[in-house]
């Protein structure tokens, strides 16, 4: 089992805003035009109200010479952290399968 990450993961929108837009002095409008998306779409991502889709990951990777996996993995990590910490309800799920039970069954 992996150790629990206690620090909130960084949303990809924060990385776009802080590490790319600010240093490159990009506006939402100029970056949206370059990416071929609406200003509203980009604004939702950089303000952390929407996530990065596979299509957007491809666009961002092209614009910033990164990989689509960077953006998708960052989004996945953020989404999982939010889901895990938003509610503990998922912990009430009863395990139906464990590798050790299967090993004992076949021994």
N, CA and C atoms as a LAMMPS dump frame, in Angstrom:
ITEM: TIMESTEP
0
ITEM: NUMBER OF ATOMS
321
ITEM: BOX BOUNDS ff ff ff
-5.0000000000000000e+02 5.0000000000000000e+02
-5.0000000000000000e+02 5.0000000000000000e+02
-5.0000000000000000e+02 5.0000000000000000e+02
ITEM: ATOMS id mol type element x y z
1 1 1 N 0.838 -1.186 0
2 1 2 C 0 0 0
3 1 3 C 0.882 1.249 0
4 2 1 N 0.526 2.213 -0.794
5 2 2 C 1.305 3.443 -0.873
6 2 3 C 0.996 4.335 0.321
7 3 1 N 1.976 5.182 0.653
8 3 2 C 1.744 6.104 1.76
9 3 3 C 0.802 7.212 1.31
10 4 1 N 0.031 7.682 2.236
11 4 2 C -0.953 8.728 1.95
12 4 3 C -0.258 10.077 1.802
13 5 1 N -0.601 10.791 0.751
14 5 2 C -0.05 12.122 0.531
15 5 3 C -0.943 13.112 1.258
16 6 1 N -0.367 13.835 2.201
17 6 2 C -1.16 14.743 3.02
18 6 3 C -1.259 16.142 2.421
19 7 1 N -0.26 16.553 1.653
20 7 2 C -0.278 17.887 1.048
21 7 3 C -1.159 17.861 -0.197
22 8 1 N -2.003 18.855 -0.298
23 8 2 C -2.888 18.943 -1.461
24 8 3 C -2.051 19.024 -2.733
25 9 1 N -2.428 18.233 -3.717
26 9 2 C -1.723 18.215 -4.998
27 9 3 C -1.94 19.532 -5.731
28 10 1 N -1.005 19.867 -6.594
29 10 2 C -1.09 21.088 -7.388
30 10 3 C -1.993 20.861 -8.589
31 11 1 N -2.931 21.761 -8.785
32 11 2 C -3.806 21.703 -9.953
33 11 3 C -2.991 22.151 -11.161
34 12 1 N -3.164 21.509 -12.327
35 12 2 C -2.414 21.914 -13.518
36 12 3 C -2.612 23.39 -13.879
37 13 1 N -3.776 23.936 -13.564
38 13 2 C -4.04 25.339 -13.849
39 13 3 C -3.079 26.263 -13.132
40 14 1 N -2.694 25.895 -11.912
41 14 2 C -1.732 26.696 -11.166
42 14 3 C -0.372 26.68 -11.858
43 15 1 N 0.035 25.524 -12.341
44 15 2 C 1.303 25.415 -13.052
45 15 3 C 1.291 26.259 -14.327
46 16 1 N 0.207 26.191 -15.071
47 16 2 C 0.08 26.999 -16.292
48 16 3 C 0.201 28.484 -15.94
49 17 1 N -0.546 28.888 -14.95
50 17 2 C -0.591 30.3 -14.546
51 17 3 C 0.754 30.8 -14.018
52 18 1 N 1.33 30.06 -13.073
53 18 2 C 2.522 30.528 -12.363
54 18 3 C 3.833 30.265 -13.109
55 19 1 N 3.938 29.113 -13.757
56 19 2 C 5.217 28.739 -14.372
57 19 3 C 5.315 29.056 -15.865
58 20 1 N 4.196 29.348 -16.483
59 20 2 C 4.228 29.649 -17.914
60 20 3 C 3.662 31.033 -18.239
61 21 1 N 2.445 31.299 -17.809
62 21 2 C 1.81 32.561 -18.188
63 21 3 C 2.533 33.779 -17.6
64 22 1 N 2.819 33.731 -16.311
65 22 2 C 3.466 34.89 -15.674
66 22 3 C 4.861 35.152 -16.252
67 23 1 N 5.754 34.143 -16.273
68 23 2 C 7.096 34.416 -16.799
69 23 3 C 7.097 34.83 -18.276
70 24 1 N 6.176 34.253 -19.053
71 24 2 C 6.124 34.573 -20.486
72 24 3 C 5.234 35.773 -20.782
73 25 1 N 4.652 36.352 -19.727
74 25 2 C 3.749 37.508 -19.839
75 25 3 C 2.607 37.233 -20.837
76 26 1 N 2.01 36.06 -20.684
77 26 2 C 0.891 35.659 -21.534
78 26 3 C -0.423 36.043 -20.882
79 27 1 N -1.343 36.532 -21.664
80 27 2 C -2.691 36.793 -21.169
81 27 3 C -3.542 35.558 -21.441
82 28 1 N -4.675 35.487 -20.785
83 28 2 C -5.604 34.389 -21.04
84 28 3 C -6.001 34.394 -22.512
85 29 1 N -6.277 35.563 -23.029
86 29 2 C -6.698 35.685 -24.428
87 29 3 C -5.614 35.213 -25.387
88 30 1 N -4.386 35.659 -25.175
89 30 2 C -3.313 35.278 -26.106
90 30 3 C -3.002 33.788 -26.036
91 31 1 N -2.99 33.219 -24.83
92 31 2 C -2.723 31.786 -24.706
93 31 3 C -3.876 30.972 -25.275
94 32 1 N -5.095 31.391 -25.004
95 32 2 C -6.262 30.677 -25.546
96 32 3 C -6.218 30.667 -27.072
97 33 1 N -5.877 31.784 -27.664
98 33 2 C -5.771 31.853 -29.128
99 33 3 C -4.696 30.911 -29.64
100 34 1 N -3.554 30.906 -28.966
101 34 2 C -2.46 30.028 -29.379
102 34 3 C -2.858 28.555 -29.267
103 35 1 N -3.591 28.217 -28.203
104 35 2 C -4.01 26.831 -27.982
105 35 3 C -5.195 26.433 -28.856
106 36 1 N -5.881 27.421 -29.418
107 36 2 C -7.051 27.127 -30.237
108 36 3 C -8.269 26.753 -29.418
109 37 1 N -8.383 27.349 -28.233
110 37 2 C -9.539 27.106 -27.359
111 37 3 C -10.154 28.448 -26.985
112 38 1 N -11.331 28.39 -26.401
113 38 2 C -11.969 29.639 -25.992
114 38 3 C -11.298 30.189 -24.737
115 39 1 N -11.446 31.472 -24.575
116 39 2 C -10.921 32.143 -23.385
117 39 3 C -11.58 31.567 -22.133
118 40 1 N -12.86 31.279 -22.235
119 40 2 C -13.627 30.725 -21.115
120 40 3 C -13.072 29.358 -20.698
121 41 1 N -12.761 28.52 -21.675
122 41 2 C -12.21 27.193 -21.386
123 41 3 C -10.888 27.3 -20.642
124 42 1 N -9.986 28.123 -21.159
125 42 2 C -8.68 28.283 -20.523
126 42 3 C -8.813 28.927 -19.147
127 43 1 N -9.663 29.923 -19.032
128 43 2 C -9.876 30.591 -17.754
129 43 3 C -10.363 29.609 -16.687
130 44 1 N -11.253 28.704 -17.069
131 44 2 C -11.753 27.706 -16.123
132 44 3 C -10.632 26.809 -15.607
133 45 1 N -9.695 26.477 -16.487
134 45 2 C -8.583 25.617 -16.072
135 45 3 C -7.615 26.379 -15.183
136 46 1 N -7.198 27.568 -15.596
137 46 2 C -6.191 28.274 -14.799
138 46 3 C -6.743 28.794 -13.481
139 47 1 N -8.07 28.902 -13.39
140 47 2 C -8.691 29.284 -12.118
141 47 3 C -9.152 28.068 -11.322
142 48 1 N -8.728 26.889 -11.782
143 48 2 C -8.93 25.615 -11.087
144 48 3 C -10.392 25.23 -10.912
145 49 1 N -11.225 25.634 -11.867
146 49 2 C -12.637 25.25 -11.852
147 49 3 C -12.909 24.108 -12.829
148 50 1 N -11.931 23.786 -13.669
149 50 2 C -12.058 22.685 -14.632
150 50 3 C -10.717 21.982 -14.716
151 51 1 N -10.768 20.752 -15.193
152 51 2 C -9.551 19.965 -15.309
153 51 3 C -9.007 19.943 -16.729
154 52 1 N -7.806 19.415 -16.845
155 52 2 C -7.153 19.263 -18.133
156 52 3 C -7.635 17.965 -18.774
157 53 1 N -8.161 18.07 -19.977
158 53 2 C -8.626 16.911 -20.741
159 53 3 C -7.468 16.372 -21.584
160 54 1 N -7.602 15.173 -22.144
161 54 2 C -6.554 14.679 -23.046
162 54 3 C -6.282 15.632 -24.214
163 55 1 N -7.336 16.209 -24.789
164 55 2 C -7.149 17.159 -25.883
165 55 3 C -6.354 18.377 -25.424
166 56 1 N -6.697 18.906 -24.266
167 56 2 C -5.982 20.069 -23.742
168 56 3 C -4.545 19.691 -23.394
169 57 1 N -4.327 18.484 -22.886
170 57 2 C -2.966 18.03 -22.568
171 57 3 C -2.103 18.013 -23.825
172 58 1 N -2.67 17.603 -24.93
173 58 2 C -1.931 17.613 -26.206
174 58 3 C -1.59 19.043 -26.615
175 59 1 N -2.539 19.931 -26.468
176 59 2 C -2.321 21.336 -26.837
177 59 3 C -1.258 21.983 -25.949
178 60 1 N -1.364 21.756 -24.645
179 60 2 C -0.395 22.323 -23.709
180 60 3 C 1.008 21.763 -23.945
181 61 1 N 1.078 20.465 -24.218
182 61 2 C 2.385 19.851 -24.446
183 61 3 C 3.052 20.43 -25.69
184 62 1 N 2.263 20.709 -26.689
185 62 2 C 2.786 21.314 -27.921
186 62 3 C 3.24 22.759 -27.661
187 63 1 N 2.426 23.521 -26.951
188 63 2 C 2.728 24.931 -26.691
189 63 3 C 3.945 25.118 -25.787
190 64 1 N 4.105 24.23 -24.806
191 64 2 C 5.147 24.425 -23.807
192 64 3 C 6.276 23.389 -23.863
193 65 1 N 6.328 22.61 -24.952
194 65 2 C 7.399 21.606 -25.129
195 65 3 C 7.498 20.663 -23.93
196 66 1 N 6.345 20.14 -23.537
197 66 2 C 6.292 19.154 -22.458
198 66 3 C 5.672 17.898 -23.057
199 67 1 N 5.197 17.01 -22.227
200 67 2 C 4.497 15.825 -22.708
201 67 3 C 3.045 15.896 -22.27
202 68 1 N 2.146 15.273 -23.015
203 68 2 C 0.745 15.228 -22.568
204 68 3 C 0.621 14.495 -21.232
205 69 1 N 1.495 13.523 -21.019
206 69 2 C 1.46 12.756 -19.775
207 69 3 C 1.705 13.629 -18.551
208 70 1 N 2.558 14.641 -18.694
209 70 2 C 2.789 15.566 -17.578
210 70 3 C 1.468 16.158 -17.108
211 71 1 N 0.701 16.681 -18.038
212 71 2 C -0.555 17.366 -17.707
213 71 3 C -1.613 16.383 -17.213
214 72 1 N -1.712 15.223 -17.861
215 72 2 C -2.723 14.241 -17.451
216 72 3 C -2.384 13.612 -16.103
217 73 1 N -1.108 13.333 -15.852
218 73 2 C -0.718 12.778 -14.556
219 73 3 C -0.932 13.782 -13.436
220 74 1 N -0.654 15.034 -13.721
221 74 2 C -0.878 16.078 -12.72
222 74 3 C -2.372 16.189 -12.403
223 75 1 N -3.209 16.148 -13.437
224 75 2 C -4.653 16.228 -13.239
225 75 3 C -5.161 15.01 -12.478
226 76 1 N -4.653 13.828 -12.838
227 76 2 C -5.059 12.592 -12.167
228 76 3 C -4.693 12.636 -10.689
229 77 1 N -3.484 13.061 -10.388
230 77 2 C -3.051 13.16 -8.991
231 77 3 C -3.904 14.131 -8.197
232 78 1 N -4.221 15.257 -8.815
233 78 2 C -5.063 16.263 -8.162
234 78 3 C -6.465 15.693 -7.913
235 79 1 N -7.055 15.095 -8.943
236 79 2 C -8.412 14.541 -8.82
237 79 3 C -8.491 13.451 -7.758
238 80 1 N -7.493 12.566 -7.715
239 80 2 C -7.492 11.5 -6.707
240 80 3 C -7.343 12.059 -5.302
241 81 1 N -6.482 13.059 -5.144
242 81 2 C -6.302 13.665 -3.823
243 81 3 C -7.613 14.284 -3.347
244 82 1 N -8.279 15.009 -4.244
245 82 2 C -9.563 15.639 -3.894
246 82 3 C -10.587 14.574 -3.505
247 83 1 N -10.707 13.526 -4.317
248 83 2 C -11.685 12.464 -4.036
249 83 3 C -11.393 11.77 -2.709
250 84 1 N -10.121 11.515 -2.453
251 84 2 C -9.748 10.819 -1.223
252 84 3 C -9.99 11.665 0.018
253 85 1 N -9.813 12.972 -0.105
254 85 2 C -9.907 13.849 1.059
255 85 3 C -11.237 14.563 1.21
256 86 1 N -12.058 14.548 0.175
257 86 2 C -13.353 15.228 0.221
258 86 3 C -14.337 14.493 1.127
259 87 1 N -14.28 13.179 1.08
260 87 2 C -15.202 12.364 1.856
261 87 3 C -14.519 11.052 2.222
262 88 1 N -14.898 10.492 3.339
263 88 2 C -14.352 9.197 3.75
264 88 3 C -15.328 8.071 3.419
265 89 1 N -16.422 8.41 2.746
266 89 2 C -17.449 7.429 2.418
267 89 3 C -16.908 6.231 1.646
268 90 1 N -15.946 6.469 0.754
269 90 2 C -15.394 5.399 -0.059
270 90 3 C -14.725 4.319 0.792
271 91 1 N -14.327 4.675 2.033
272 91 2 C -13.659 3.721 2.91
273 91 3 C -14.619 2.673 3.471
274 92 1 N -15.921 2.898 3.297
275 92 2 C -16.895 1.924 3.794
276 92 3 C -17.094 0.757 2.826
277 93 1 N -16.47 0.826 1.664
278 93 2 C -16.57 -0.268 0.696
279 93 3 C -15.848 -1.482 1.266
280 94 1 N -16.529 -2.624 1.256
281 94 2 C -15.965 -3.861 1.79
282 94 3 C -15.155 -4.542 0.686
283 95 1 N -13.89 -4.87 0.967
284 95 2 C -13.081 -5.561 -0.037
285 95 3 C -13.692 -6.922 -0.392
286 96 1 N -13.803 -7.181 -1.676
287 96 2 C -14.345 -8.458 -2.153
288 96 3 C -13.244 -9.418 -2.578
289 97 1 N -12.078 -8.871 -2.775
290 97 2 C -10.964 -9.658 -3.264
291 97 3 C -9.685 -9.163 -2.615
292 98 1 N -8.865 -10.075 -2.162
293 98 2 C -7.534 -9.723 -1.691
294 98 3 C -6.564 -10.742 -2.27
295 99 1 N -5.391 -10.319 -2.695
296 99 2 C -4.427 -11.263 -3.262
297 99 3 C -4.082 -12.403 -2.309
298 100 1 N -4.017 -12.138 -1.002
299 100 2 C -3.671 -13.195 -0.05
300 100 3 C -4.75 -14.271 0.027
301 101 1 N -6.013 -13.868 -0.107
302 101 2 C -7.103 -14.848 -0.095
303 101 3 C -7.029 -15.756 -1.3
304 102 1 N -6.694 -15.202 -2.433
305 102 2 C -6.57 -15.991 -3.657
306 102 3 C -5.397 -16.951 -3.556
307 103 1 N -4.289 -16.528 -2.958
308 103 2 C -3.118 -17.381 -2.805
309 103 3 C -3.436 -18.561 -1.888
310 104 1 N -4.191 -18.311 -0.813
311 104 2 C -4.559 -19.389 0.109
312 104 3 C -5.489 -20.383 -0.561
313 105 1 N -6.37 -19.879 -1.407
314 105 2 C -7.327 -20.721 -2.112
315 105 3 C -6.634 -21.689 -3.058
316 106 1 N -5.526 -21.253 -3.661
317 106 2 C -4.81 -22.069 -4.632
318 106 3 C -3.656 -22.86 -4.014
319 107 1 N -3.489 -22.761 -2.712
320 107 2 C -2.388 -23.48 -2.052
321 107 3 C -2.744 -24.909 -1.754
